[in-house]
Amino acid sequence: MSGKLAENVAYFARALRAAGLPVGPGAVVEAIAALEGGALGGRDDVYWALHAIFVKKHEDSPVYDQAFRLFWRRRNLIEKIMAQMSPVSPRADSQPEKAEAGALRVAEAFAPPPREDEPPKELTELTARLTVSDREMLKSRDFAQMSAAEIARAKQLIAELRLPDDSIVTRRFRPAHRGARIDPRRTFRQSLRGGGASIDLAFRERREVHPPIVALVDISGSMAEYSRIFLHFLHALTEKRRRVHSFVFGTRLTNVTRMLRARDPDDALALAGKAAPDWEGGTRIATALHEFNRIWSRRVLAGGAIVLLFTDGLERHLDDSLGFEMDRLHRSCRQLVWLNPLLRYDAFAARASGIRAMLPHVDSFRPIHNLAAMADLCAALSLDAGRESDPRLWLKKAG
């Protein structure tokens, strides 16, 4: 083997493993064989050859992309490798680099570890009077800008979130020890057991249940970094509640309720990724809502369900059907909450046609880009939504 091909590929694989990708020694051997045996004509060929071997899940593609650009950015490194393996002249690639989601995780993966023989630095006494704890800082950190360690910590905090206490009173009754409402049937039945000599009053009260929660999650390319974290929130919600129905959509609608019932959250998201072939693809909001209203609405929206619509509202094929499907969905549920990561921007305005078509048919319009926003969502589901989440305010600002 000529050159440093094996060493470069092995170091690149170690960096991917440190960034969170499941890369083993077998994949390294396959990558070296693919680069040596394939007729590679340019940088893109190397990119996709290694992508086919190292990337096993849709959510790993952005991290791989950042790692590839950072590792192979050294001048003429790929060109030198291909010159040793193939006589085909490589194509020039002058695409500028830009910071994207996952860049922090990749930067930490390429950072050299501290040396064991390095003397410890002098300790400095600090005061924590005016500092903020890591937990508080993590609550305000944007999901797309978190490192691998911060994402793992965020998943733990999501599992510890206090879930909404949104119990509602139903028309059905249940037995009670005392109260103002007498249960005639149980009272007569108990008196007959004693021969009718005495009457022991039995009471009943209205039954309180948690309404179903139905989540419609956009998994298109622009929403991928946020939808994965939100699916962790739905997994925690599914573990502690009985009736949670989860759907993902990009160009089609996929029911992932059964997948999110897996005990391990990472396994649950992996199963959901396999079930949804359109992950990180395009967006067809109106088509997904039409399919949900036609097939799933009567099955999962009974009992005063709360619908969580997780999307940025940027519909590509806009027509009158989007407003019609949103109105139909709004009429079928008790509360429709729209969660939009675009609200993290202070300069956001509802000027897009798709957003303006959807806003009149929602009860609450909320951001969902960090842990603090998730905690606010739980509090809003427990109580009535505040005026700051009224969608009519956003329409007035845009108008």
Secondary structure, DSSP 8 states (H G I E B T S, - for coil): --TTHHHHHHHHHHHHHHTT----HHHHHHHHHHHHHS---SHHHHHHHHHHHH--SGGGHHHHHHHHHHHTTSTTHHHHHHHHH-SS------------TTHHHHHHHHS----TTS----------SS---HHHHHHHS-GGG--HHHHHHHHHHHHTS------EEEEEEEEESS-S-B-HHHHHHHHHHTTTSS----EEEEEEE---EEEEEE-SGGGHHHHHHHHHHHHHHHHH-S-EEEEEESSSEEE-TTGGGSSSHHHHHHHHHHH-TTTTS---HHHHHHHIIIIIHHHHSTTT-EEEEE-----SS-SHHHHHHHHHHHHHSSEEEEE-GGGGSTT----SHHHHHHGGG-SEEE--SSHHHHHHHHHHHHS---GGG-HHHHHHHH-
